[in-house]
Amino acid sequence: MTADTAALLRAAARDPRFLDPAWTSVPALRALRDTYLAGVRIADRTANALPLPAADRKAARFLARMFADALAPPNLLPGNPAALRKAVRTRGRSLRQGAAHLLSDVRHNRGLPAMVDRRAFEAGRNLATTPGRVVFRNHLMELIQYEPRTTTVHAVPLLCCPPWVNKFYIADLSPGRSIVQWAVEHGHTVFTISYRNPDASLRHIGYDDYLRDSLLPAMAVVRDITGAEEVNLFGGCLGGLIGLMLAAWLDDAHRPRLRSITALNTLADFTDITALTRAGGVGWFLRGPGFRLVEALTATQGVMSGRNLEMFFRLLRSDDLIWSRMKAGWLMGERPPAYDLLYWNCDTLNVPHRAQQYLLRNLCLDNAFAKGTAELAGRRLRLDRVTQDVFLVAARDDHLVPWTSAYRTVRLLPGDVRFHLASGGHNAAVVAPPDSGASYWTGGPDGVQAPDWLAGATEYHDTWWRAWARWLAERAGPQRPPPPLGNDRHPATEPAPGRYVLT
């Protein structure tokens, strides 16, 4: 056996696309598999041998791998023994169902295979169902106040700041899987921002607008309704980042003050992303031609389409998020799953051109926030102002915000920062109710690198929600009767989840 043959056999044994016994027992399929894997190896070696700088060679390998994934034999019916067996067993019914799914995806999903059964969910029906009312609305956001569930509540209210590239209800997913519901049931007065889905008329909206026209007025309304002098802030991903940026922007005279910040899967130090743009691979999309393409698209359309963002992120993991779903839906005739988290992930928001520019230029490429050179709404963002207690959560299997990068935030902030590493990916780690089988790690040594922190951390076979509830209760003040739902200046109007989430 030659070295190349042995390498092919090892690759085949590890590749989940070729685990079906037919790939070994049927000579024609075995030959097809080996030819494909040999071609992948040749393409990878060719890309690596190109007379280009190292970063461009990595980009070439990344693109070659994307094409190779698209051309994998199991993506086509003749090269998919499981789909062929099912077609025989169902007398062709699976193929008819697959063809119907294909036509539906061409018509309604830009030709991408559907990841979720969109008919199974609707915000306000079986998602985002925690009772509440809209108490404020402007051109950019709605503010929702949730009804109390306890006879007394903590004096310091909780304001949820979602990422402005996704809809708010990942924090209020389905009953029993809602952080908002959990917080309300633990005696907190909870408000959440729900962002409008921007169109071309909002192309001028930037990070400073999300600060001035969403976070600041939301905090003012919360104070006006509750009378509180302090607010606890909860944010995920870019919502957590802008929450930290708000703390770095505020001065001592601002009322209400920020009492604490909870940030989930938040990247504040983009050192690793900046290095990635120099190293090639995925980073190619954030520099050079990729960067110019993104800017040209948003400049022409006024926004970066949420559907285009979804397509981009699916391409980065095409085998998992495109081809495996295509095999299940188009070749096997299976309906997409009815899964609330996948539905939310596909229920995207557009990103205004100016906000997209600031994110890519100032944060991703220049790493201005971590360096202390970022400016927002006419003021330098000073990290020494972020003295609030901070509860950080990162996801161990996060492919968008690697936990080792999220961990860097600990060293940026001068206050009491508690870092928690949750099991699961970028989204699944957030939705971790009790009895979900989730785990988290915390308590690693201070001032060490991420791997050393994990080596010294303690694992808990429980949801991080419980640890957060204890931490937040210590920073939420004494008990008091619940405040009213709205007031004369900010009346409670239509029921949650409001109007903007439906657009």
One Martini backbone bead per residue (centre of mass of N, CA, C, O) as a GRO file, in nm:
protein
  503
    1MET     BB    1   0.094   0.038   0.025
    2THR     BB    2   0.069   0.353  -0.025
    3ALA     BB    3   0.073   0.660   0.110
    4ASP     BB    4  -0.171   0.771  -0.048
    5THR     BB    5  -0.365   0.539   0.011
    6ALA     BB    6  -0.359   0.564   0.318
    7ALA     BB    7  -0.462   0.855   0.324
    8LEU     BB    8  -0.734   0.798   0.190
    9LEU     BB    9  -0.843   0.600   0.402
   10ARG     BB   10  -0.832   0.796   0.637
   11ALA     BB   11  -1.018   1.010   0.514
   12ALA     BB   12  -1.266   0.825   0.476
   13ALA     BB   13  -1.299   0.742   0.780
   14ARG     BB   14  -1.347   1.058   0.872
   15ASP     BB   15  -1.575   1.101   0.664
   16PRO     BB   16  -1.919   1.146   0.695
   17ARG     BB   17  -1.998   1.115   0.382
   18PHE     BB   18  -1.855   0.792   0.394
   19LEU     BB   19  -2.019   0.583   0.602
   20ASP     BB   20  -2.150   0.426   0.410
   21PRO     BB   21  -2.107   0.096   0.320
   22ALA     BB   22  -2.116   0.138   0.004
   23TRP     BB   23  -1.830   0.284  -0.019
   24THR     BB   24  -1.692  -0.014   0.022
   25SER     BB   25  -1.872  -0.248  -0.130
   26VAL     BB   26  -1.883  -0.067  -0.388
   27PRO     BB   27  -1.670  -0.022  -0.639
   28ALA     BB   28  -1.776   0.237  -0.780
   29LEU     BB   29  -1.794   0.409  -0.520
   30ARG     BB   30  -1.504   0.374  -0.428
   31ALA     BB   31  -1.380   0.510  -0.676
   32LEU     BB   32  -1.525   0.781  -0.646
   33ARG     BB   33  -1.417   0.851  -0.370
   34ASP     BB   34  -1.110   0.836  -0.431
   35THR     BB   35  -1.110   1.045  -0.658
   36TYR     BB   36  -1.212   1.280  -0.492
   37LEU     BB   37  -0.995   1.280  -0.264
   38ALA     BB   38  -0.758   1.316  -0.457
   39GLY     BB   39  -0.853   1.588  -0.573
   40VAL     BB   40  -0.844   1.743  -0.307
   41ARG     BB   41  -0.541   1.706  -0.259
   42ILE     BB   42  -0.444   1.842  -0.519
   43ALA     BB   43  -0.580   2.118  -0.476
   44ASP     BB   44  -0.434   2.181  -0.212
   45ARG     BB   45  -0.143   2.163  -0.321
   46THR     BB   46  -0.172   2.371  -0.544
   47ALA     BB   47  -0.250   2.613  -0.366
   48ASN     BB   48   0.019   2.588  -0.188
   49ALA     BB   49   0.210   2.630  -0.466
   50LEU     BB   50   0.155   2.906  -0.519
   51PRO     BB   51   0.297   3.221  -0.633
   52LEU     BB   52   0.222   3.340  -0.329
   53PRO     BB   53   0.132   3.466  -0.069
   54ALA     BB   54   0.038   3.319   0.218
   55ALA     BB   55  -0.247   3.447   0.241
   56ASP     BB   56  -0.337   3.370  -0.054
   57ARG     BB   57  -0.306   3.066  -0.022
   58LYS     BB   58  -0.520   3.035   0.197
   59ALA     BB   59  -0.749   3.145   0.024
   60ALA     BB   60  -0.727   2.928  -0.196
   61ARG     BB   61  -0.786   2.687  -0.011
   62PHE     BB   62  -1.063   2.780   0.082
   63LEU     BB   63  -1.195   2.787  -0.203
   64ALA     BB   64  -1.132   2.494  -0.279
   65ARG     BB   65  -1.300   2.371  -0.049
   66MET     BB   66  -1.572   2.482  -0.134
   67PHE     BB   67  -1.580   2.339  -0.408
   68ALA     BB   68  -1.541   2.053  -0.304
   69ASP     BB   69  -1.800   2.040  -0.137
   70ALA     BB   70  -1.990   2.084  -0.384
   71LEU     BB   71  -1.857   1.811  -0.544
   72ALA     BB   72  -1.963   1.600  -0.378
   73PRO     BB   73  -2.113   1.304  -0.445
   74PRO     BB   74  -2.357   1.315  -0.223
   75ASN     BB   75  -2.498   1.573  -0.372
   76LEU     BB   76  -2.582   1.344  -0.566
   77LEU     BB   77  -2.782   1.091  -0.643
   78PRO     BB   78  -2.571   0.876  -0.766
   79GLY     BB   79  -2.381   0.948  -0.485
   80ASN     BB   80  -2.644   0.846  -0.294
   81PRO     BB   81  -2.730   0.564  -0.139
   82ALA     BB   82  -2.952   0.652   0.061
   83ALA     BB   83  -3.138   0.790  -0.150
   84LEU     BB   84  -3.175   0.544  -0.332
   85ARG     BB   85  -3.304   0.355  -0.125
   86LYS     BB   86  -3.546   0.540  -0.060
   87ALA     BB   87  -3.664   0.550  -0.344
   88VAL     BB   88  -3.726   0.249  -0.356
   89ARG     BB   89  -3.891   0.219  -0.091
   90THR     BB   90  -4.101   0.471  -0.191
   91ARG     BB   91  -4.146   0.475  -0.501
   92GLY     BB   92  -4.043   0.796  -0.541
   93ARG     BB   93  -4.155   0.990  -0.318
   94SER     BB   94  -3.892   1.131  -0.223
   95LEU     BB   95  -3.836   1.270  -0.498
   96ARG     BB   96  -4.093   1.439  -0.509
   97GLN     BB   97  -4.043   1.590  -0.247
   98GLY     BB   98  -3.767   1.706  -0.327
   99ALA     BB   99  -3.867   1.869  -0.571
  100ALA     BB  100  -4.055   2.051  -0.407
  101HIS     BB  101  -3.835   2.174  -0.231
  102LEU     BB  102  -3.668   2.294  -0.457
  103LEU     BB  103  -3.883   2.486  -0.573
  104SER     BB  104  -3.931   2.641  -0.310
  105ASP     BB  105  -3.635   2.744  -0.279
  106VAL     BB  106  -3.624   2.900  -0.544
  107ARG     BB  107  -3.868   3.092  -0.476
  108HIS     BB  108  -3.801   3.156  -0.136
  109ASN     BB  109  -3.450   3.088  -0.102
  110ARG     BB  110  -3.243   3.139  -0.337
  111GLY     BB  111  -3.171   2.815  -0.365
  112LEU     BB  112  -3.163   2.742  -0.075
  113PRO     BB  113  -3.177   2.529   0.164
  114ALA     BB  114  -3.379   2.471   0.405
  115MET     BB  115  -3.345   2.479   0.768
  116VAL     BB  116  -3.657   2.551   0.822
  117ASP     BB  117  -3.986   2.553   0.935
  118ARG     BB  118  -4.162   2.844   0.891
  119ARG     BB  119  -4.463   2.746   0.965
  120ALA     BB  120  -4.408   2.673   1.284
  121PHE     BB  121  -4.362   2.992   1.324
  122GLU     BB  122  -4.441   3.286   1.545
  123ALA     BB  123  -4.439   3.588   1.650
  124GLY     BB  124  -4.668   3.571   1.931
  125ARG     BB  125  -4.742   3.259   1.934
  126ASN     BB  126  -4.448   3.065   1.991
  127LEU     BB  127  -4.291   3.338   2.007
  128ALA     BB  128  -4.255   3.587   2.205
  129THR     BB  129  -4.477   3.537   2.483
  130THR     BB  130  -4.414   3.730   2.689
  131PRO     BB  131  -4.577   3.940   2.875
  132GLY     BB  132  -4.644   4.270   2.726
  133ARG     BB  133  -4.545   4.617   2.643
  134VAL     BB  134  -4.541   4.895   2.460
  135VAL     BB  135  -4.368   5.217   2.568
  136PHE     BB  136  -4.185   5.266   2.301
  137ARG     BB  137  -4.124   5.471   1.995
  138ASN     BB  138  -3.919   5.487   1.703
  139HIS     BB  139  -3.730   5.480   1.408
  140LEU     BB  140  -3.552   5.220   1.550
  141MET     BB  141  -3.737   5.148   1.814
  142GLU     BB  142  -3.861   4.934   2.064
  143LEU     BB  143  -4.017   4.924   2.394
  144ILE     BB  144  -4.037   4.659   2.628
  145GLN     BB  145  -4.264   4.568   2.889
  146TYR     BB  146  -4.290   4.339   3.144
  147GLU     BB  147  -4.476   4.148   3.327
  148PRO     BB  148  -4.523   4.059   3.630
  149ARG     BB  149  -4.477   3.747   3.853
  150THR     BB  150  -4.436   3.907   4.120
  151THR     BB  151  -4.501   4.080   4.416
  152THR     BB  152  -4.194   4.137   4.395
  153VAL     BB  153  -3.909   4.350   4.316
  154HIS     BB  154  -3.641   4.470   4.202
  155ALA     BB  155  -3.516   4.795   4.186
  156VAL     BB  156  -3.332   4.701   3.949
  157PRO     BB  157  -3.350   4.704   3.630
  158LEU     BB  158  -3.379   4.527   3.309
  159LEU     BB  159  -3.189   4.566   3.004
  160CYS     BB  160  -3.231   4.458   2.675
  161CYS     BB  161  -2.962   4.418   2.422
  162PRO     BB  162  -2.965   4.346   2.114
  163PRO     BB  163  -2.878   4.255   1.824
  164TRP     BB  164  -2.889   4.449   1.513
  165VAL     BB  165  -2.886   4.162   1.324
  166ASN     BB  166  -3.113   4.063   1.521
  167LYS     BB  167  -3.369   3.949   1.684
  168PHE     BB  168  -3.467   3.968   2.021
  169TYR     BB  169  -3.599   3.659   2.073
  170ILE     BB  170  -3.363   3.494   2.195
  171ALA     BB  171  -3.459   3.599   2.491
  172ASP     BB  172  -3.773   3.502   2.377
  173LEU     BB  173  -3.852   3.237   2.269
  174SER     BB  174  -3.976   2.984   2.426
  175PRO     BB  175  -4.137   2.829   2.644
  176GLY     BB  176  -3.870   2.756   2.873
  177ARG     BB  177  -3.653   2.935   2.656
  178SER     BB  178  -3.652   3.211   2.840
  179ILE     BB  179  -3.480   3.469   2.979
  180VAL     BB  180  -3.704   3.665   3.036
  181GLN     BB  181  -3.884   3.476   3.196
  182TRP     BB  182  -3.670   3.407   3.408
  183ALA     BB  183  -3.632   3.698   3.518
  184VAL     BB  184  -3.925   3.754   3.597
  185GLU     BB  185  -3.946   3.499   3.793
  186HIS     BB  186  -3.688   3.647   3.959
  187GLY     BB  187  -3.778   3.961   4.013
  188HIS     BB  188  -3.771   4.131   3.739
  189THR     BB  189  -3.761   4.428   3.562
  190VAL     BB  190  -3.832   4.402   3.214
  191PHE     BB  191  -3.657   4.513   2.927
  192THR     BB  192  -3.677   4.561   2.559
  193ILE     BB  193  -3.524   4.581   2.257
  194SER     BB  194  -3.673   4.652   1.926
  195TYR     BB  195  -3.575   4.643   1.610
  196ARG     BB  196  -3.572   4.777   1.319
  197ASN     BB  197  -3.596   4.709   0.981
  198PRO     BB  198  -3.388   4.820   0.764
  199ASP     BB  199  -3.372   5.047   0.505
  200ALA     BB  200  -3.257   5.272   0.275
  201SER     BB  201  -3.352   5.520   0.461
  202LEU     BB  202  -3.120   5.400   0.689
  203ARG     BB  203  -2.816   5.431   0.583
  204HIS     BB  204  -2.718   5.654   0.811
  205ILE     BB  205  -2.698   5.444   1.022
  206GLY     BB  206  -2.514   5.414   1.321
  207TYR     BB  207  -2.365   5.356   1.612
  208ASP     BB  208  -2.452   5.632   1.731
  209ASP     BB  209  -2.757   5.579   1.691
  210TYR     BB  210  -2.776   5.325   1.873
  211LEU     BB  211  -2.709   5.503   2.115
  212ARG     BB  212  -2.894   5.765   2.101
  213ASP     BB  213  -3.179   5.603   1.975
  214SER     BB  214  -3.181   5.359   2.202
  215LEU     BB  215  -3.026   5.335   2.472
  216LEU     BB  216  -3.078   5.614   2.597
  217PRO     BB  217  -3.392   5.625   2.577
  218ALA     BB  218  -3.440   5.360   2.722
  219MET     BB  219  -3.320   5.446   2.994
  220ALA     BB  220  -3.510   5.686   3.037
  221VAL     BB  221  -3.775   5.523   3.042
  222VAL     BB  222  -3.706   5.333   3.269
  223ARG     BB  223  -3.676   5.555   3.481
  224ASP     BB  224  -3.959   5.687   3.450
  225ILE     BB  225  -4.122   5.426   3.533
  226THR     BB  226  -3.938   5.326   3.799
  227GLY     BB  227  -3.724   5.540   3.940
  228ALA     BB  228  -3.445   5.456   3.871
  229GLU     BB  229  -3.081   5.505   3.909
  230GLU     BB  230  -3.050   5.209   3.794
  231VAL     BB  231  -2.906   4.972   3.544
  232ASN     BB  232  -2.930   4.665   3.397
  233LEU     BB  233  -2.735   4.500   3.143
  234PHE     BB  234  -2.830   4.305   2.843
  235GLY     BB  235  -2.613   4.131   2.600
  236GLY     BB  236  -2.570   4.016   2.258
  237CYS     BB  237  -2.300   4.036   2.104
  238LEU     BB  238  -2.344   4.338   1.972
  239GLY     BB  239  -2.507   4.413   2.226
  240GLY     BB  240  -2.270   4.380   2.423
  241LEU     BB  241  -2.077   4.578   2.288
  242ILE     BB  242  -2.257   4.837   2.306
  243GLY     BB  243  -2.269   4.824   2.612
  244LEU     BB  244  -1.965   4.873   2.659
  245MET     BB  245  -1.959   5.136   2.496
  246LEU     BB  246  -2.151   5.290   2.676
  247ALA     BB  247  -1.975   5.278   2.932
  248ALA     BB  248  -1.733   5.432   2.778
  249TRP     BB  249  -1.920   5.699   2.725
  250LEU     BB  250  -2.010   5.763   2.988
  251ASP     BB  251  -2.076   5.973   3.246
  252ASP     BB  252  -2.118   6.050   3.583
  253ALA     BB  253  -2.399   6.224   3.530
  254HIS     BB  254  -2.558   5.995   3.443
  255ARG     BB  255  -2.913   5.920   3.406
  256PRO     BB  256  -2.897   5.630   3.454
  257ARG     BB  257  -2.700   5.406   3.581
  258LEU     BB  258  -2.471   5.156   3.548
  259ARG     BB  259  -2.448   4.862   3.732
  260SER     BB  260  -2.448   4.633   3.499
  261ILE     BB  261  -2.300   4.371   3.280
  262THR     BB  262  -2.421   4.153   3.023
  263ALA     BB  263  -2.219   3.931   2.808
  264LEU     BB  264  -2.278   3.756   2.503
  265ASN     BB  265  -2.078   3.660   2.270
  266THR     BB  266  -1.841   3.886   2.295
  267LEU     BB  267  -1.653   4.118   2.092
  268ALA     BB  268  -1.391   4.358   2.185
  269ASP     BB  269  -1.134   4.202   2.082
  270PHE     BB  270  -0.992   4.196   1.738
  271THR     BB  271  -0.716   4.058   1.709
  272ASP     BB  272  -0.787   3.785   1.569
  273ILE     BB  273  -0.931   3.912   1.327
  274THR     BB  274  -0.698   4.083   1.225
  275ALA     BB  275  -0.511   3.839   1.180
  276LEU     BB  276  -0.698   3.692   0.979
  277THR     BB  277  -0.678   3.909   0.749
  278ARG     BB  278  -0.361   3.830   0.715
  279ALA     BB  279  -0.394   3.495   0.683
  280GLY     BB  280  -0.650   3.437   0.541
  281GLY     BB  281  -0.906   3.278   0.423
  282VAL     BB  282  -1.167   3.414   0.569
  283GLY     BB  283  -1.017   3.696   0.576
  284TRP     BB  284  -1.058   3.771   0.277
  285PHE     BB  285  -1.352   3.897   0.331
  286LEU     BB  286  -1.208   4.148   0.518
  287ARG     BB  287  -1.040   4.207   0.256
  288GLY     BB  288  -1.002   4.359  -0.012
  289PRO     BB  289  -1.227   4.239  -0.226
  290GLY     BB  290  -1.432   4.169  -0.004
  291PHE     BB  291  -1.457   4.450   0.122
  292ARG     BB  292  -1.540   4.600  -0.140
  293LEU     BB  293  -1.795   4.438  -0.190
  294VAL     BB  294  -1.950   4.511   0.065
  295GLU     BB  295  -1.944   4.819   0.025
  296ALA     BB  296  -2.087   4.821  -0.251
  297LEU     BB  297  -2.350   4.691  -0.165
  298THR     BB  298  -2.432   4.895   0.061
  299ALA     BB  299  -2.413   5.153  -0.113
  300THR     BB  300  -2.634   5.070  -0.320
  301GLN     BB  301  -2.869   4.960  -0.105
  302GLY     BB  302  -2.804   5.081   0.210
  303VAL     BB  303  -2.784   4.769   0.277
  304MET     BB  304  -2.737   4.471   0.448
  305SER     BB  305  -2.865   4.192   0.388
  306GLY     BB  306  -2.979   3.941   0.583
  307ARG     BB  307  -2.972   3.719   0.364
  308ASN     BB  308  -2.673   3.766   0.287
  309LEU     BB  309  -2.558   3.702   0.564
  310GLU     BB  310  -2.663   3.418   0.579
  311MET     BB  311  -2.512   3.318   0.328
  312PHE     BB  312  -2.228   3.375   0.426
  313PHE     BB  313  -2.234   3.191   0.685
  314ARG     BB  314  -2.301   2.933   0.526
  315LEU     BB  315  -2.042   2.928   0.350
  316LEU     BB  316  -1.838   2.888   0.587
  317ARG     BB  317  -2.043   2.614   0.640
  318SER     BB  318  -2.142   2.439   0.387
  319ASP     BB  319  -2.163   2.141   0.470
  320ASP     BB  320  -2.364   2.196   0.713
  321LEU     BB  321  -2.560   2.450   0.582
  322ILE     BB  322  -2.609   2.313   0.284
  323TRP     BB  323  -2.544   2.013   0.186
  324SER     BB  324  -2.688   1.854   0.410
  325ARG     BB  325  -2.968   1.989   0.358
  326MET     BB  326  -2.991   1.909   0.061
  327LYS     BB  327  -2.989   1.603   0.101
  328ALA     BB  328  -3.239   1.591   0.284
  329GLY     BB  329  -3.446   1.757   0.101
  330TRP     BB  330  -3.384   1.675  -0.214
  331LEU     BB  331  -3.302   1.359  -0.192
  332MET     BB  332  -3.487   1.253   0.068
  333GLY     BB  333  -3.753   1.437   0.133
  334GLU     BB  334  -3.711   1.613   0.380
  335ARG     BB  335  -3.815   1.802   0.617
  336PRO     BB  336  -3.763   2.060   0.781
  337PRO     BB  337  -3.709   2.160   1.081
  338ALA     BB  338  -3.876   2.235   1.398
  339TYR     BB  339  -3.673   2.504   1.510
  340ASP     BB  340  -3.649   2.785   1.691
  341LEU     BB  341  -3.347   2.869   1.654
  342LEU     BB  342  -3.342   2.849   1.344
  343TYR     BB  343  -3.560   3.054   1.291
  344TRP     BB  344  -3.418   3.294   1.417
  345ASN     BB  345  -3.159   3.279   1.237
  346CYS     BB  346  -3.350   3.341   0.969
  347ASP     BB  347  -3.460   3.610   1.119
  348THR     BB  348  -3.356   3.881   0.976
  349LEU     BB  349  -3.152   4.173   0.957
  350ASN     BB  350  -3.061   4.460   0.849
  351VAL     BB  351  -2.768   4.665   0.755
  352PRO     BB  352  -2.647   4.954   0.768
  353HIS     BB  353  -2.402   5.104   0.601
  354ARG     BB  354  -2.265   5.269   0.833
  355ALA     BB  355  -2.250   5.040   1.040
  356GLN     BB  356  -2.084   4.846   0.866
  357GLN     BB  357  -1.836   5.025   0.838
  358TYR     BB  358  -1.762   5.047   1.139
  359LEU     BB  359  -1.726   4.749   1.194
  360LEU     BB  360  -1.504   4.690   0.980
  361ARG     BB  361  -1.305   4.925   1.019
  362ASN     BB  362  -1.287   4.999   1.334
  363LEU     BB  363  -1.310   4.707   1.462
  364CYS     BB  364  -1.189   4.479   1.286
  365LEU     BB  365  -0.931   4.625   1.154
  366ASP     BB  366  -0.847   4.842   1.399
  367ASN     BB  367  -0.933   4.787   1.697
  368ALA     BB  368  -1.033   5.054   1.855
  369PHE     BB  369  -1.157   4.976   2.126
  370ALA     BB  370  -0.914   4.822   2.254
  371LYS     BB  371  -0.709   5.070   2.197
  372GLY     BB  372  -0.872   5.356   2.262
  373THR     BB  373  -0.968   5.509   1.962
  374ALA     BB  374  -1.260   5.523   1.981
  375GLU     BB  375  -1.556   5.681   1.841
  376LEU     BB  376  -1.873   5.823   1.978
  377ALA     BB  377  -2.071   6.075   1.961
  378GLY     BB  378  -1.810   6.274   2.018
  379ARG     BB  379  -1.660   6.035   2.191
  380ARG     BB  380  -1.437   5.881   2.373
  381LEU     BB  381  -1.361   5.546   2.437
  382ARG     BB  382  -1.326   5.453   2.777
  383LEU     BB  383  -1.224   5.177   2.954
  384ASP     BB  384  -1.197   5.313   3.247
  385ARG     BB  385  -1.522   5.343   3.271
  386VAL     BB  386  -1.554   5.021   3.301
  387THR     BB  387  -1.653   4.955   3.637
  388GLN     BB  388  -1.845   4.750   3.614
  389ASP     BB  389  -2.001   4.475   3.658
  390VAL     BB  390  -1.916   4.162   3.482
  391PHE     BB  391  -2.091   3.919   3.272
  392LEU     BB  392  -1.940   3.654   3.104
  393VAL     BB  393  -2.025   3.479   2.792
  394ALA     BB  394  -1.911   3.179   2.638
  395ALA     BB  395  -1.865   2.956   2.359
  396ARG     BB  396  -1.697   2.669   2.296
  397ASP     BB  397  -1.841   2.624   1.981
  398ASP     BB  398  -1.775   2.895   1.851
  399HIS     BB  399  -1.754   3.022   1.505
  400LEU     BB  400  -1.770   3.349   1.549
  401VAL     BB  401  -1.687   3.358   1.875
  402PRO     BB  402  -1.425   3.277   2.005
  403TRP     BB  403  -1.356   3.218   2.330
  404THR     BB  404  -1.059   3.320   2.329
  405SER     BB  405  -1.151   3.605   2.235
  406ALA     BB  406  -1.362   3.674   2.454
  407TYR     BB  407  -1.155   3.656   2.693
  408ARG     BB  408  -1.005   3.931   2.643
  409THR     BB  409  -1.205   4.118   2.797
  410VAL     BB  410  -1.099   4.083   3.084
  411ARG     BB  411  -0.834   4.273   3.031
  412LEU     BB  412  -0.987   4.548   2.956
  413LEU     BB  413  -1.126   4.553   3.242
  414PRO     BB  414  -1.130   4.705   3.574
  415GLY     BB  415  -1.338   4.537   3.694
  416ASP     BB  416  -1.569   4.298   3.786
  417VAL     BB  417  -1.495   3.992   3.620
  418ARG     BB  418  -1.703   3.724   3.495
  419PHE     BB  419  -1.619   3.411   3.361
  420HIS     BB  420  -1.807   3.208   3.117
  421LEU     BB  421  -1.822   2.870   2.994
  422ALA     BB  422  -2.024   2.736   2.748
  423SER     BB  423  -2.199   2.508   2.612
  424GLY     BB  424  -2.181   2.525   2.277
  425GLY     BB  425  -2.288   2.752   2.060
  426HIS     BB  426  -2.366   3.068   1.977
  427ASN     BB  427  -2.681   3.000   2.038
  428ALA     BB  428  -2.719   2.746   2.224
  429ALA     BB  429  -2.577   2.868   2.480
  430VAL     BB  430  -2.804   3.069   2.547
  431VAL     BB  431  -3.014   2.825   2.527
  432ALA     BB  432  -3.010   2.710   2.879
  433PRO     BB  433  -3.205   2.553   3.040
  434PRO     BB  434  -3.312   2.369   3.261
  435ASP     BB  435  -3.252   2.038   3.179
  436SER     BB  436  -3.056   2.058   2.898
  437GLY     BB  437  -2.744   1.956   2.952
  438ALA     BB  438  -2.577   2.178   3.046
  439SER     BB  439  -2.263   2.359   3.067
  440TYR     BB  440  -2.000   2.507   3.284
  441TRP     BB  441  -1.724   2.740   3.325
  442THR     BB  442  -1.539   2.847   3.622
  443GLY     BB  443  -1.272   2.991   3.818
  444GLY     BB  444  -1.029   3.071   3.695
  445PRO     BB  445  -0.743   3.210   3.672
  446ASP     BB  446  -0.586   3.501   3.685
  447GLY     BB  447  -0.389   3.634   3.427
  448VAL     BB  448  -0.437   3.428   3.189
  449GLN     BB  449  -0.462   3.221   2.952
  450ALA     BB  450  -0.716   3.051   2.823
  451PRO     BB  451  -0.613   2.753   2.862
  452ASP     BB  452  -0.537   2.802   3.165
  453TRP     BB  453  -0.814   2.874   3.263
  454LEU     BB  454  -0.953   2.605   3.190
  455ALA     BB  455  -0.765   2.418   3.356
  456GLY     BB  456  -0.867   2.585   3.637
  457ALA     BB  457  -1.153   2.523   3.601
  458THR     BB  458  -1.495   2.469   3.679
  459GLU     BB  459  -1.733   2.222   3.635
  460TYR     BB  460  -2.086   2.254   3.548
  461HIS     BB  461  -2.392   2.062   3.548
  462ASP     BB  462  -2.530   2.340   3.419
  463THR     BB  463  -2.674   2.633   3.397
  464TRP     BB  464  -2.581   2.969   3.372
  465TRP     BB  465  -2.844   3.095   3.473
  466ARG     BB  466  -2.806   3.048   3.777
  467ALA     BB  467  -2.551   3.216   3.816
  468TRP     BB  468  -2.675   3.477   3.706
  469ALA     BB  469  -2.910   3.507   3.908
  470ARG     BB  470  -2.728   3.543   4.154
  471TRP     BB  471  -2.558   3.780   4.052
  472LEU     BB  472  -2.795   3.978   3.987
  473ALA     BB  473  -2.932   3.992   4.267
  474GLU     BB  474  -2.678   4.143   4.399
  475ARG     BB  475  -2.741   4.398   4.167
  476ALA     BB  476  -3.081   4.468   4.218
  477GLY     BB  477  -3.164   4.511   4.492
  478PRO     BB  478  -3.431   4.559   4.656
  479GLN     BB  479  -3.746   4.512   4.743
  480ARG     BB  480  -4.057   4.582   4.557
  481PRO     BB  481  -4.302   4.698   4.408
  482PRO     BB  482  -4.426   4.699   4.118
  483PRO     BB  483  -4.429   4.872   3.856
  484PRO     BB  484  -4.574   5.010   3.616
  485LEU     BB  485  -4.723   4.978   3.299
  486GLY     BB  486  -4.620   5.236   3.247
  487ASN     BB  487  -4.725   5.580   3.167
  488ASP     BB  488  -4.821   5.886   3.077
  489ARG     BB  489  -4.561   5.930   2.890
  490HIS     BB  490  -4.550   5.588   2.867
  491PRO     BB  491  -4.765   5.409   2.735
  492ALA     BB  492  -4.932   5.118   2.720
  493THR     BB  493  -4.982   4.935   2.439
  494GLU     BB  494  -4.906   4.708   2.258
  495PRO     BB  495  -4.834   4.397   2.248
  496ALA     BB  496  -4.630   4.165   2.281
  497PRO     BB  497  -4.372   4.205   2.038
  498GLY     BB  498  -4.488   4.397   1.845
  499ARG     BB  499  -4.407   4.543   1.525
  500TYR     BB  500  -4.102   4.517   1.429
  501VAL     BB  501  -4.068   4.195   1.441
  502LEU     BB  502  -4.268   4.157   1.172
  503THR     BB  503  -4.050   4.286   0.941
   0.00000   0.00000   0.00000
